[in-house]
Amino acid sequence: MTTVFIAGSISITRLHEKVQERIAGIVASGLDVIVGDAGGADSSIQACLQDLGATRVTVYCTGKAPRNNVAGWPVHYVQSKARAGSRAFFTAKDRQMARDGDYGLMIWDCKSTGTLSNVLELLGHRKKSLVFVNKTRDFAKIGNPADLEQLLQLMSDSARRLADEKIGLSARLAALGPDRSADDPSPDAAAVAAQTVAAEAPASPLLKDPTGGTAMKLRLLLMSALRDHILQSRLSEPAAARLLGVPLSRISDLMRDKADVFGLDMLVNMATTAGLRVDMRISDRPDQPSGGIPGLGFQDSLL
């Protein structure tokens, strides 16, 4: 399942109707949402999600407990070696959300360095963002450094200088290179390519074939069975990783429905290791159309 990283400037305490409509589309499409625990936009996003009755939400935080979690959603704790309370301490969770999300929805006040840092992190992983600019009350699609450069034209000179001082904006943008694009495969980062699959609708087997395909259906069934087994056994993610003999990141992917990062053979091995019985039957009965993939139209309109 595709995961949307939603964040914004701390100065923004009320979401524009366009942003609320976009979040409503995400929830209606059954997509996973990850959000931070700060005040400002994070709190407003959480309130919007709560009003929509969203359940597929995870709150990320650094520290012992989230500062805000209005609906008591599951919490993902991010470890940071930085001094508690410092900028680096809190931005550790933002970097993790950029890694875990498939694309971003950002709300920007034309000066927030934190929001720009999130967009940069996503671009660094070859992932797209949709940025709502409060000043223009419109969305900007960010899929490459040139798109971001265009967005930065909305900043004042003083805000741009401050961004260079705080997050090294110009240097980080230059480091991406002019050709860095969310539409291009990464030549040297297999993990990044795997994370990007869900964000690229044309490249996803699930989105190419509305029926999902036999292999995809088998993978989804196996993933569902494994998740149920982990939950019913009350295993923590680290304990499940040890039991199944896989990296902790694979358990996290499993719990977030990231089917595209799993091979069928790996899932069969995990199920066997868990003590589950796997029976496969061959039939010449054609599959029936499923009526399309929920949320596809939303993803097209978003990106």
ZAMARGU-4260 file (C-alpha; in steps of 0.2 Angstrom, whole numbers, plus 5000, padded with zeros to 4 digits):
<rodrens>
0) 5000/5000/5000 | 5006/5017/4996 | 5011/5028/5010 | 5009/5047/5010 | 5021/5058/5021
5) 5010/5074/5026 | 5019/5088/5034 | 5020/5107/5034 | 5026/5123/5042 | 5024/5125/5061
10) 5017/5143/5058 | 5002/5135/5049 | 4988/5132/5061 | 4973/5131/5049 | 4972/5120/5034
15) 4966/5128/5018 | 4950/5119/5010 | 4961/5113/4996 | 4972/5104/5008 | 4958/5097/5017
20) 4950/5090/5001 | 4967/5082/4996 | 4969/5074/5013 | 4951/5068/5012 | 4955/5060/4995
25) 4970/5051/5003 | 4959/5044/5017 | 4945/5039/5005 | 4958/5030/4994 | 4963/5019/5009
30) 4981/5025/5008 | 4993/5025/5023 | 4997/5041/5031 | 5013/5046/5041 | 5013/5062/5051
35) 5024/5071/5064 | 5020/5075/5082 | 5024/5094/5082 | 5012/5109/5084 | 5007/5120/5069
40) 5004/5110/5053 | 5006/5093/5061 | 4993/5096/5074 | 4981/5103/5061 | 4984/5088/5049
45) 4981/5076/5064 | 4964/5086/5068 | 4959/5084/5050 | 4963/5066/5049 | 4953/5063/5065
50) 4938/5072/5058 | 4939/5061/5043 | 4939/5046/5054 | 4956/5040/5047 | 4963/5024/5054
55) 4978/5020/5043 | 4988/5034/5052 | 5005/5032/5060 | 5012/5046/5071 | 5031/5048/5071
60) 5041/5055/5085 | 5058/5057/5093 | 5058/5055/5112 | 5049/5045/5124 | 5031/5050/5119
65) 5023/5060/5105 | 5019/5078/5109 | 5003/5077/5099 | 4993/5062/5094 | 4975/5067/5094
70) 4967/5050/5090 | 4979/5039/5099 | 4985/5031/5082 | 5000/5019/5082 | 5017/5028/5086
75) 5033/5025/5077 | 5048/5030/5089 | 5063/5036/5080 | 5080/5036/5089 | 5091/5051/5088
80) 5109/5053/5095 | 5107/5072/5094 | 5104/5083/5110 | 5086/5081/5116 | 5076/5096/5111
85) 5088/5102/5097 | 5083/5104/5079 | 5093/5089/5074 | 5084/5079/5088 | 5067/5082/5080
90) 5072/5082/5062 | 5078/5064/5064 | 5059/5059/5063 | 5057/5069/5047 | 5071/5060/5038
95) 5064/5044/5043 | 5047/5049/5036 | 5055/5054/5020 | 5063/5036/5019 | 5046/5027/5024
100) 5034/5038/5013 | 5032/5035/4995 | 5028/5053/4991 | 5025/5069/5001 | 5010/5081/5003
105) 5018/5097/5011 | 5010/5113/5016 | 5022/5128/5015 | 5022/5146/5021 | 5036/5152/5009
110) 5049/5152/5022 | 5049/5137/5033 | 5065/5128/5032 | 5059/5112/5039 | 5046/5109/5025
115) 5060/5113/5012 | 5071/5100/5021 | 5057/5087/5019 | 5055/5091/5000 | 5074/5089/4998
120) 5075/5073/5008 | 5061/5066/4997 | 5070/5071/4981 | 5086/5063/4988 | 5076/5047/4988
125) 5069/5051/4970 | 5052/5054/4977 | 5039/5067/4972 | 5030/5080/4983 | 5015/5090/4981
130) 5017/5107/4990 | 5003/5118/4994 | 5009/5136/4995 | 4999/5146/5007 | 5003/5162/4999
135) 4997/5158/4982 | 4984/5145/4988 | 4989/5133/4975 | 4999/5117/4973 | 5016/5115/4965
140) 5022/5098/4959 | 5040/5094/4964 | 5048/5080/4955 | 5066/5087/4951 | 5078/5100/4957
145) 5072/5112/4943 | 5054/5111/4950 | 5061/5115/4968 | 5071/5130/4961 | 5055/5137/4953
150) 5046/5135/4970 | 5060/5144/4979 | 5057/5160/4968 | 5042/5163/4980 | 5054/5166/4995
155) 5061/5183/5000 | 5079/5186/5000 | 5080/5186/5018 | 5071/5169/5020 | 5082/5161/5007
160) 5098/5167/5016 | 5091/5160/5033 | 5087/5144/5024 | 5105/5143/5018 | 5111/5146/5036
165) 5099/5134/5044 | 5099/5119/5032 | 5112/5123/5019 | 5098/5124/5006 | 5108/5130/4991
170) 5122/5117/4994 | 5109/5103/4996 | 5100/5108/4981 | 5117/5108/4971 | 5122/5091/4978
175) 5106/5083/4970 | 5112/5088/4953 | 5102/5096/4939 | 5096/5079/4932 | 5090/5072/4949
180) 5072/5067/4946 | 5059/5056/4954 | 5055/5049/4937 | 5072/5042/4934 | 5078/5025/4942
185) 5092/5026/4954 | 5108/5017/4947 | 5116/5014/4963 | 5102/5012/4976 | 5092/4997/4975
190) 5083/5001/4991 | 5078/5018/4985 | 5072/5011/4969 | 5061/4998/4979 | 5053/5012/4989
195) 5050/5023/4973 | 5040/5009/4965 | 5024/5013/4974 | 5025/5031/4970 | 5027/5028/4951
200) 5010/5023/4945 | 5015/5017/4927 | 5029/5006/4934 | 5019/4997/4947 | 5013/4979/4942
205) 4997/4982/4953 | 4993/4998/4944 | 4997/4991/4926 | 4985/4977/4929 | 4968/4982/4937
210) 4966/4963/4942 | 4982/4964/4952 | 4989/4948/4943 | 4991/4931/4950 | 5008/4934/4958
215) 5003/4950/4966 | 4987/4942/4973 | 4997/4928/4980 | 5009/4940/4988 | 4995/4950/4996
220) 4987/4935/5003 | 5003/4929/5011 | 5007/4946/5018 | 4990/4947/5026 | 4992/4930/5033
225) 5009/4934/5040 | 5003/4951/5048 | 4988/4942/5056 | 5000/4929/5063 | 5012/4942/5070
230) 4997/4952/5078 | 4988/4937/5085 | 5005/4931/5092 | 5007/4948/5100 | 5025/4949/5093
235) 5034/4966/5092 | 5042/4970/5076 | 5060/4966/5082 | 5054/4949/5089 | 5045/4945/5072
240) 5061/4949/5063 | 5071/4937/5074 | 5057/4924/5072 | 5056/4925/5053 | 5075/4927/5050
245) 5073/4944/5041 | 5079/4962/5043 | 5068/4973/5054 | 5065/4984/5039 | 5056/4970/5030
250) 5044/4968/5045 | 5040/4986/5044 | 5037/4984/5025 | 5026/4970/5029 | 5015/4979/5042
255) 5013/4994/5030 | 5007/4983/5015 | 5023/4987/5004 | 5020/4972/4993 | 5032/4978/4979
260) 5047/4975/4990 | 5044/4957/4992 | 5047/4942/4981 | 5034/4928/4981 | 5048/4916/4986
265) 5053/4927/5001 | 5035/4927/5007 | 5033/4908/5006 | 5049/4906/5016 | 5043/4918/5029
270) 5026/4909/5030 | 5035/4892/5032 | 5047/4898/5045 | 5032/4905/5055 | 5024/4888/5054
275) 5010/4893/5042 | 5004/4880/5030 | 5005/4886/5012 | 4994/4877/4999 | 4993/4883/4981
280) 4981/4877/4968 | 4981/4879/4949 | 4965/4883/4940 | 4960/4887/4922 | 4946/4898/4928
285) 4949/4916/4922 | 4950/4930/4935 | 4936/4942/4936 | 4939/4960/4935 | 4941/4969/4951
290) 4934/4986/4946 | 4950/4995/4947 | 4962/5000/4961 | 4956/5012/4974 | 4965/5028/4975
295) 4973/5027/4957 | 4963/5042/4951 | 4969/5052/4966 | 4987/5047/4964 | 4986/5053/4946
300) 4979/5070/4951 | 4992/5072/4965 | 5007/5068/4955
</rodrens>
